[in-house]
Amino acid sequence: MHLPKAIVIGAGIAGMAAAIRLSVQGYQVVVYEKNDYPGGKITTTRKDGYNFDSGLTLLTEPGLIGSLFRLAGEPMDSYISWQPVPNSCRYFFASGKIVNAWTERQELVREFAEKLGEQPEALHRYLDRSEKIYDRVSALFMKGSLHRVKSWFNGDILSGLSALGPSLLYYTLNEYNENNLTTGEAIQIFNRFATCNGSNPYEAPAALSLIANRELNKGICYPKGGMISIVNALYQLALKKGVVFEFNKNVSRIIHTGSQSRGIVLDGNNIFSDIVITDTDIHFAYSQLLHQPQKASALAKKEAGSSAIIFYWGIKKQFPNLHLHNVLFSAACRYEFEHIFKLKQVYKDPTVYINITAKMEQEHAPEGKENWVVMINAPSGTDIDWDKEIPQIKQQVLKKLRGMLKEDIEPLIETESILHPGIITRQTNTFRGALYGSSANNWRSAFFRPANYDEGFPGLYFCGGTVHPGGGIALCLKGAEIVAGLVKNEMHVDH
């Protein structure tokens, strides 16, 4: 029996999830990946006895991984396990206040009231509304393509639209938080959720307040082995379902005719298939794989989201006052975002995020030591000489840490690696190093990210963090589900 063939370009989370779903649907699937490993932006390195996760460090909604394993008919416990983390993040403020974002509601409310003076009823009201609207709006964002006209006649979607209301569409996230919370520190914490998709809380719509539901109401988890274990689990599941992976394969073009996308060009050879799915940056897909300069130019005109500078430091000391996830806030967040999005500069007093997986698994660092992944938000773009700027930025970060942790960190660093937007661009073909593609700094860009298909290229589908519904593990998994649904509904091949 002839099995229809699907080609997937890119072995990121979305690409692997799409490959698994298509295999279950009866396709013979081959994944072509430019690097020699799966995972895309999620990788791991071992250096001088320290283990460092690269890329995403936060796992929310792990049930989406479980649903993929159930679909494939495989026992998830044989591939991956995780545990809830009761404290989603520890926040440090310039004032010296330290606050834990407990995922148990009563503990969180008590913490905010005692440490910040936040009114309990305001926090309860905020989180209740976030949960209620999230449950209704998820149908709007995550169960299908917003770009299909018939989608808008779905009852769930109409319900989701009615739930949003003008305050979530026309107010900025910061304005919404100022109207619904009572302390500056709480506003600062809830503004931070805009950075989860590379956006500016002083411009992005209040609809991004729903992200708080994923992290605070639903809680976060830690996967045993670190984030790379998610990659490894999906890779092994894909192999189990018969998916073939070809690594170190740099696809040069997608073959398409007026009526159908037919395959790819690899090393000068045509490789044909019934459908093609690309898990690449959407700008790269149009500019390099499809040779569509006009469409690529239109995407380039959209405001890009932020990028990141990440220092991977082996620290020869343990810090009990730090947690798995830590955020050390800037004393002037508004100016920080103005520098990132308007001036295209790193602010002199950056907000610093520190992830330390040795807090969960001590074997990720030598005994008595810690593996720090230290990240700051940075502007995307290709006009900055990052190799020249990094030394000064590092000193700004160290100054920040010295002031807030009351200890000089630089003498404690015994191994170091650095990732910046230029490297991100080269390693992942990410346009301008923008981790999540275009920003969500207005309501249209928040709702209408690039589609998972293009009517001009039948048989071609897009998934990954730069297209609908967005970036992060949860949204990439949902994007793969959307793509598989489109394929099932639209491709009529003889199985």
N, C-alpha and C positions, 0 to 999 in steps of 0.2 A: 504494500500500500504506500502510495506516495504521500509523504508528509510535506505540508507547505513549509517554506523556509523563511526564517526571520533573521535579519542581521541587526545586531545592536552595536552601536559605536560608543565605546566608553563603559568601563566597569566600575563606575561609582555606585553608590547605594541605589539610586533610582534605576540605573541601567541593569544591575543584577536583579533587582526586584521585578522589573519588567520582563527580563529574560525568564525568570522562574514562572511568572504568570503565563507567559506565552507558551512555555513548555507544557504547562498544565492544560492549556487550551488546544494542544495538539500540534504545535509548531516545532520544527527542527531549528534550534537557535544556536547561532554562533556569535560570540561577543569579541570584538576587536578593540584592544586597548593599547594606547601608545606607550605606556609605561610597562615595567616588568612585574607589576603587582596590581591586584585589584584594590578598590577602595576610593579612588579619586583623591579628594582632599583629606580623607581620613587615612593616615598612615601611622606607623610606629617606628621608632629607632631605639637602639640600645647602644649607649655610649658610656664608656668608663664606669660600667656597673649601674648606670641609671637607665630607666625605661621612660621614654617620652611619647605620649600620644600627640600626633599632629592633627590639626583640623578641629572638628566639632568635639566638645568636651561634655555636653549636657544631653542626657537621655530623658525625654518626656514621652508619654503615651507608648510604653513598650508593648502594649497590647496589639499595636499595629504589626509588630514583628511576629507576635504569636499568631495573628490571623493569617499571615503569609505561610507559616509552617502548617497550620491547619488546612489551608487550601491545598498545599502540596502533599498532605497526608503523611507528614513526618513528625516524629516526637521532638519538639523543640528542646526539651531538657537534655537531649543527646548532643546538642550543638552549642547551646548558650544558656547562661543563667544570670540573673541580676537580683539586686536587693534594693528595697526602698531606702532612700536617704532622708532622714527626718528633718534635716536642716538644708534647705535648698541653696542657701548662700549666706555668707557672713559679710556684712557691710561695715566699712570703716569710713567715718566722716572726718572732714577737716577739723571739726569742733572737738574731736577726740571720742565721740560717741561710737559705740560698736553695737550692732544690731544683728540678731539672727533671724532669718526668714524661715521660721518653722512651717512645715507643711501641715501640721495639725492646727486646725483653725483657732481653737481657744488659746493655744500656746502662742500663736502668731499675734493674736489680738492683745494678749497680755504683754508680750514683748514690746509691741509698738506703743502701747499705752504707758508702760513703765519707763522705757528708754527714750521715747520720743515725745510723749505727751499726746499721741494721736488718739482721737476720740474713737472708742470701740464701735459705736454705732455707725460711724462713717466708714470704717474699714469693713464691717460686716455688710453694709449696704453695697459697697463697691464690689466686693468679691461675689456676693449673691447675684448682682446684676451681670457681672462678667461670666459667671457660670451659666446663667439662664440664657443669655444672648448667644454665648458660644455654642450651646447645644442646638440652638435654632439656626445659627448662621453657618455652622459646619456643613450643613446640607448645601448651602450656597457656594462654599469654597471648595469642598473636598469630595463631593460625590459625582462630579461631572464637570464638563467644560462650560465655563461661562460664555464661551464664544459661539455656542450653538443656540440659534434662536429658540428652538423648541425647549431648551433648558429653562427658559424664563417662564414657561407655562406649567412648570412643575409646582405642585402645591407646597412642597417643602421649601423651595426657593422663594416663592412669594411670601411664605411665612418668615423666612430669614430676612428678607428685605424689610418687611414691616417691623421686625424686631430691632433693626439698626437704629432707625430714627435719626432726626437731624443732628442731635448732639454728637453722635458717633461719626457722622459724615463731614460735618462742616466745622466742628471745633478741632483744633490740634490736640494731640495727646497731652501736651503740657497744659493747655487751657482746660481740658476735661479733668485732668488730675487736680489742678488748682481749684476747680469748682466742686470737687467731690471728696477731697482730702483736706486735712486741717493743718498739717505741719510740712515745713519745707523738706525735711529729710524723707518723709513718706512720699512726697511728690517726686523727689529725686530717684527713689527706688523704683517707683512705677513708671517714671520716664525712661528708665533704662531698658525697658522691654522693646523700645523702638530699635535698639541696636541689634536685636535678634534677627532682623532682616536688613541690616545696613542702613537704617533710616535715622532721621533727625526728629526727635520728639517735639521740637519747636515748630515743625512744619508738617510732620506726618499726621494723618487723621486719627481721631480718638478711637477709631475702630481697632487700632493696635492694642488698646487696653485689654482686648480679649486674650492676648498672649499670657497675661497674668493668670488666667484660669488654668492654662496648661501647666504652669510651673508651681503655683501656690495652691490651687484647689485640687488638682489631680496629683501633684507631687512629682518628684524626680526619682530616678533610679540610677544605680551604678552597676554596669555590667562587669561581671568577674573577668579580670584580665584587661580591663580598660576598654575604650571605645573600639579599638581594633578588633575586639572579639565579635562585634556586630558584623564587621566586614568579613571576618573569617567564617562566621556562621552562615551568612548569605552565600558566600562563595562555595562552601561545602554543600549547602542545600542545592544550589544551582547545578553543581557537578552531579549530585545524586539524581536530579531530574533530567540529566542527559545534556545539559547545556555545555557547549564546547567554548573554551576560552583560547584566544590567540593573543599573546602578549608581545610587546615590542613591535606592534603593527600600527604604523602611522597612516591612517586612511587619508587619501588625498582628495577624493571627490565622491559625491553621491550621484549615481547614475539615475537620470530621470528623463522621461519623455512627457509629452503633453498629457498623457492619460495615466501614467503610473510611474512610481519610483521603483527602479528595477534592481538596484544593488549598489555596489561601491567599486571604486578604483583603488587598488592597493598594489604598490610597487609596479605600476604600469599595467597591471592585469585587471580585467573585469571579473568581478565576483557577483553573480546574480542571485536574487532572492525575490520572494513575493512581497515582502514589506521591509522597511528600514526604520529603525528607531535610533535616534541620536541622543545620548546622554552627555552632551557637550555644552559649553557656553553657547547661548543662542546666537550671539553675534558671530562667533567663530563658525557656527553652522552655516549661516547665510553668507559670510564673507569668503570662507575658505572651502567649505564642502559643497555648497550649492552655487557658488560664483554669482551671487546676487548682490552687487554693490549698492543698489538703491535701497534694498531692504536693510542691508547692514548699516547704511548711512542713517536711515530713519531710526534704527535702534541706538546708534551712537549719539543721536541728538537728545535722547532721554537722559535725565539726570542719573548718573551712576550712583550706586550705593557706596558705602564706605568699604574700606579694606582693613588690613590689620598688620601690625608689626609684632612678631612673637619672638621672645627670647626663651630658649630652653636652657635652664640653668641647673646644674647639679650643685646643691647647697650642702655644705659639710656641717650641718647643724639641723636640729629639729626645732620647730616653732609651734608650741602648743596653742598659741593664740590664733593660729591659722587653721582653716577648715579645708575640706575638699574643694569647695568653690568660694572664692573671696573677691570682693570688689572694694577697691580703695578709691573713693570718689574724688574728683576734682573739686576744688573750692569754688569754681566758677564754670559750671557745666554749660551754661548758655554760650559763653565765649569759646569753650572747647568745641562745641558743634559748629559755631560760626567759622572757626579756623579750619575744621575738617571739610565742610561743605562749601564755604564761600571763598576762603583764602587758600584752600588746598595746602594747609600746613598742619603739622602736629603741634598742638598747644603746649606751652611750656609747663603747664600743670595738668598732665593727662590723667584721666581715670584709668586705673590699672586693675586688670583682672588676673588673678593667680589661681591656677588649677594644680592640685597636688594629689596625684592618685596614690602616693605612698601613705596618705592618711587612711586609705581603704585597704591597700595591699603593700605592706612594708617591703616586700621583695622587689618592688619597683625602684628601690634605692638601696644603697649599702646601709648597713646597720647604723643607726644614729644620724642618718642623713635624709634629705628630701629631694624629690624631683619637681622643680618648679617650671610650669609653663606660664610665662608672664606675657600677657597680651595687652596692647593698647589699640584703640581705634585710630585708623590712619586714613588719609584721603586716598581715593583711587586715582589712577592716572599714570601717564607714561613720561611726564615732564620733570619728574623728580629724580635726582641722582641719589638713590637710596644708600648706596655704598658710602657716599660722602656724608650723608645726613645721619646715618645710624649711630656713629660714636657720640654725637651730641645728644641724640634722643636717648641713648642708653644712660647717659649721665643725668638727664632729666628724670628718667624712671628711677634711677638709684637715689636721687635726691628725694623724690616722692616717698620711696620706701623707707629711707632713713628717717624722714620726718614723722611718718605715721606708725612705723614699727619700732621706732626708738633704737635702732641698731644699724650699723653700717653693713650693708649686704655685700658690697663688692669684694671684700677679702674672703668671703665665704663661698664665692663661686669657684668651683674647681673644674668645671667643664661647661662649655657653652656652644650652642648652635643658634643661628638666627634665620628667621623667615620674614621676608618683607614683600610688598606688592609686586616688585619686579620678579622675584623668584616665583611667586604664585602664578603670575602671568605665564612664565616660561614652562613651569611644570604642568599646568592644568589647562592651558589655552584660554585662561580667563581674561576677558576683555578688560583692559585697564586695571587688572587685579581686583576688580569689584567682586567680592565674595558671593554676593547674591544677585548679581546683575544690576538692573536699574533699581533705584531707591523707591520707597513708598511714601515719598514726601508730598503727595497730594492724593485725593481720594480716587482719582482715576487710575493712577499708577498702582495704588494699593489694591484695587479691585481687578484691574485689567492688565495683569502681567501678560507677556507673550503667550500665545495659545499653544496647546499641545499638538497642533496640527496646522497645516497650511493648505487651503483649498487649491492653491496652484500646484501642489505637489501631492497628488493622491498616493496613498501607500506609504507616506512618510510621516513619522510622529516624533514629537519632542518631549523629553522628560528631563528632570534635574532641577537644580536650585535656581536657575535663571528664568524658568518658565512657570506657568501656572501649576500648582498653587503656591510654590515658593521654596525657600531653602530650609535646611535643617532636616534631620533624619525623618521625623514624622511626616513633614510635608513632601519630602522626596518619595517616601513610601506611598503616600496617597496619590502623588503624581503618576507613579508607575501603575497604580490601580486604575486611574482615569484612562491612561493610554491603553491598557489591556482591554478596558471596556469599549473604547473607541474601535479598537481592532476587531473585537468580537462582533460589534454591531455593524461595522462598515465593510469589512473585508469578507467577501463571499468566495472562499476557496474550497476546493474539494478535499475534505479531510478523509 
